Structures are given as structure tokens and as C-alpha cells.
Amino acid sequence: MAAPKEHVSLRIAPDVLRFYRAKGKGWQAEIEAALRLAMSMEADAKQSAPDARS
């Protein structure tokens, strides 16, 4: 079972907020999906980067 989501306060640029709100119902889930994609891309980049200690 997935952990319950946490309630947070987050400042988002007005243009970004308008973009996601314009998508209608589920806009918060769209932001979460974008954040998960960014998180995954960053993790992948770290795994494929050469070891800095070498």
C-alpha cells in the first residue's frame, strides 16, 4: 500500500500554475507526474554520470 500523500505549501510561478490549472480536473496530479518525471531523469543522470572520485 502506498504511503499517504503529505499536505505541503509550495510556491509556483503564476504562468506554471495557469498552465496546469487550465488542464482542468486533476491538475495537481499532472504536477505530481511532472515532478516524478524530473526526479526519475535526475536519478538516471546521476547513475550514468562517471564517478567523480575516479
PyMOL commands that place a pseudoatom at each C-alpha (Angstrom):
pseudoatom trace, name=CA, resn=MET, resi=1, chain=A, elem=C, hetatm=0, pos=[0.000, 0.000, 0.000]
pseudoatom trace, name=CA, resn=ALA, resi=2, chain=A, elem=C, hetatm=0, pos=[1.313, 3.433, -0.944]
pseudoatom trace, name=CA, resn=ALA, resi=3, chain=A, elem=C, hetatm=0, pos=[2.109, 5.925, 1.788]
pseudoatom trace, name=CA, resn=PRO, resi=4, chain=A, elem=C, hetatm=0, pos=[-0.487, 8.667, 2.229]
pseudoatom trace, name=CA, resn=LYS, resi=5, chain=A, elem=C, hetatm=0, pos=[0.287, 11.938, 0.497]
pseudoatom trace, name=CA, resn=GLU, resi=6, chain=A, elem=C, hetatm=0, pos=[1.541, 14.838, 2.576]
pseudoatom trace, name=CA, resn=HIS, resi=7, chain=A, elem=C, hetatm=0, pos=[-0.030, 18.272, 2.606]
pseudoatom trace, name=CA, resn=VAL, resi=8, chain=A, elem=C, hetatm=0, pos=[2.579, 20.929, 1.757]
pseudoatom trace, name=CA, resn=SER, resi=9, chain=A, elem=C, hetatm=0, pos=[2.655, 24.572, 0.790]
pseudoatom trace, name=CA, resn=LEU, resi=10, chain=A, elem=C, hetatm=0, pos=[4.533, 25.210, -2.434]
pseudoatom trace, name=CA, resn=ARG, resi=11, chain=A, elem=C, hetatm=0, pos=[5.188, 28.455, -4.282]
pseudoatom trace, name=CA, resn=ILE, resi=12, chain=A, elem=C, hetatm=0, pos=[4.763, 28.063, -8.044]
pseudoatom trace, name=CA, resn=ALA, resi=13, chain=A, elem=C, hetatm=0, pos=[5.256, 30.721, -10.713]
pseudoatom trace, name=CA, resn=PRO, resi=14, chain=A, elem=C, hetatm=0, pos=[1.936, 32.159, -11.927]
pseudoatom trace, name=CA, resn=ASP, resi=15, chain=A, elem=C, hetatm=0, pos=[2.442, 31.054, -15.548]
pseudoatom trace, name=CA, resn=VAL, resi=16, chain=A, elem=C, hetatm=0, pos=[3.190, 27.485, -14.478]
pseudoatom trace, name=CA, resn=LEU, resi=17, chain=A, elem=C, hetatm=0, pos=[0.144, 27.411, -12.223]
pseudoatom trace, name=CA, resn=ARG, resi=18, chain=A, elem=C, hetatm=0, pos=[-2.101, 28.786, -15.010]
pseudoatom trace, name=CA, resn=PHE, resi=19, chain=A, elem=C, hetatm=0, pos=[-0.761, 26.132, -17.400]
pseudoatom trace, name=CA, resn=TYR, resi=20, chain=A, elem=C, hetatm=0, pos=[-1.625, 23.255, -15.081]
pseudoatom trace, name=CA, resn=ARG, resi=21, chain=A, elem=C, hetatm=0, pos=[-4.940, 24.673, -13.830]
pseudoatom trace, name=CA, resn=ALA, resi=22, chain=A, elem=C, hetatm=0, pos=[-6.044, 25.155, -17.447]
pseudoatom trace, name=CA, resn=LYS, resi=23, chain=A, elem=C, hetatm=0, pos=[-5.892, 21.369, -17.817]
pseudoatom trace, name=CA, resn=GLY, resi=24, chain=A, elem=C, hetatm=0, pos=[-8.900, 21.150, -15.505]
pseudoatom trace, name=CA, resn=LYS, resi=25, chain=A, elem=C, hetatm=0, pos=[-9.698, 18.412, -13.029]
pseudoatom trace, name=CA, resn=GLY, resi=26, chain=A, elem=C, hetatm=0, pos=[-6.598, 16.524, -11.946]
pseudoatom trace, name=CA, resn=TRP, resi=27, chain=A, elem=C, hetatm=0, pos=[-4.156, 19.389, -12.457]
pseudoatom trace, name=CA, resn=GLN, resi=28, chain=A, elem=C, hetatm=0, pos=[-2.440, 18.592, -9.143]
pseudoatom trace, name=CA, resn=ALA, resi=29, chain=A, elem=C, hetatm=0, pos=[-1.831, 15.025, -10.329]
pseudoatom trace, name=CA, resn=GLU, resi=30, chain=A, elem=C, hetatm=0, pos=[-0.315, 16.435, -13.530]
pseudoatom trace, name=CA, resn=ILE, resi=31, chain=A, elem=C, hetatm=0, pos=[2.144, 18.472, -11.450]
pseudoatom trace, name=CA, resn=GLU, resi=32, chain=A, elem=C, hetatm=0, pos=[2.993, 15.375, -9.412]
pseudoatom trace, name=CA, resn=ALA, resi=33, chain=A, elem=C, hetatm=0, pos=[3.601, 13.411, -12.627]
pseudoatom trace, name=CA, resn=ALA, resi=34, chain=A, elem=C, hetatm=0, pos=[5.914, 16.170, -13.924]
pseudoatom trace, name=CA, resn=LEU, resi=35, chain=A, elem=C, hetatm=0, pos=[7.836, 16.167, -10.636]
pseudoatom trace, name=CA, resn=ARG, resi=36, chain=A, elem=C, hetatm=0, pos=[8.140, 12.358, -10.715]
pseudoatom trace, name=CA, resn=LEU, resi=37, chain=A, elem=C, hetatm=0, pos=[9.485, 12.535, -14.277]
pseudoatom trace, name=CA, resn=ALA, resi=38, chain=A, elem=C, hetatm=0, pos=[12.051, 15.174, -13.262]
pseudoatom trace, name=CA, resn=MET, resi=39, chain=A, elem=C, hetatm=0, pos=[13.011, 13.055, -10.246]
pseudoatom trace, name=CA, resn=SER, resi=40, chain=A, elem=C, hetatm=0, pos=[13.472, 9.985, -12.441]
pseudoatom trace, name=CA, resn=MET, resi=41, chain=A, elem=C, hetatm=0, pos=[15.521, 11.888, -15.025]
pseudoatom trace, name=CA, resn=GLU, resi=42, chain=A, elem=C, hetatm=0, pos=[17.809, 13.286, -12.331]
pseudoatom trace, name=CA, resn=ALA, resi=43, chain=A, elem=C, hetatm=0, pos=[18.298, 9.851, -10.774]
pseudoatom trace, name=CA, resn=ASP, resi=44, chain=A, elem=C, hetatm=0, pos=[19.084, 8.363, -14.206]
pseudoatom trace, name=CA, resn=ALA, resi=45, chain=A, elem=C, hetatm=0, pos=[21.590, 11.143, -14.933]
pseudoatom trace, name=CA, resn=LYS, resi=46, chain=A, elem=C, hetatm=0, pos=[23.363, 10.505, -11.629]
pseudoatom trace, name=CA, resn=GLN, resi=47, chain=A, elem=C, hetatm=0, pos=[23.572, 6.773, -12.342]
pseudoatom trace, name=CA, resn=SER, resi=48, chain=A, elem=C, hetatm=0, pos=[25.008, 7.267, -15.811]
pseudoatom trace, name=CA, resn=ALA, resi=49, chain=A, elem=C, hetatm=0, pos=[27.484, 10.011, -14.816]
pseudoatom trace, name=CA, resn=PRO, resi=50, chain=A, elem=C, hetatm=0, pos=[31.114, 8.978, -14.457]
pseudoatom trace, name=CA, resn=ASP, resi=51, chain=A, elem=C, hetatm=0, pos=[32.218, 8.529, -10.849]
pseudoatom trace, name=CA, resn=ALA, resi=52, chain=A, elem=C, hetatm=0, pos=[33.698, 11.856, -9.740]
pseudoatom trace, name=CA, resn=ARG, resi=53, chain=A, elem=C, hetatm=0, pos=[36.035, 10.085, -7.310]
pseudoatom trace, name=CA, resn=SER, resi=54, chain=A, elem=C, hetatm=0, pos=[37.914, 8.293, -10.115]
for i in range(1, 54): cmd.bond("trace and resi %d" % i, "trace and resi %d" % (i + 1))
show_as sticks, trace
zoom trace
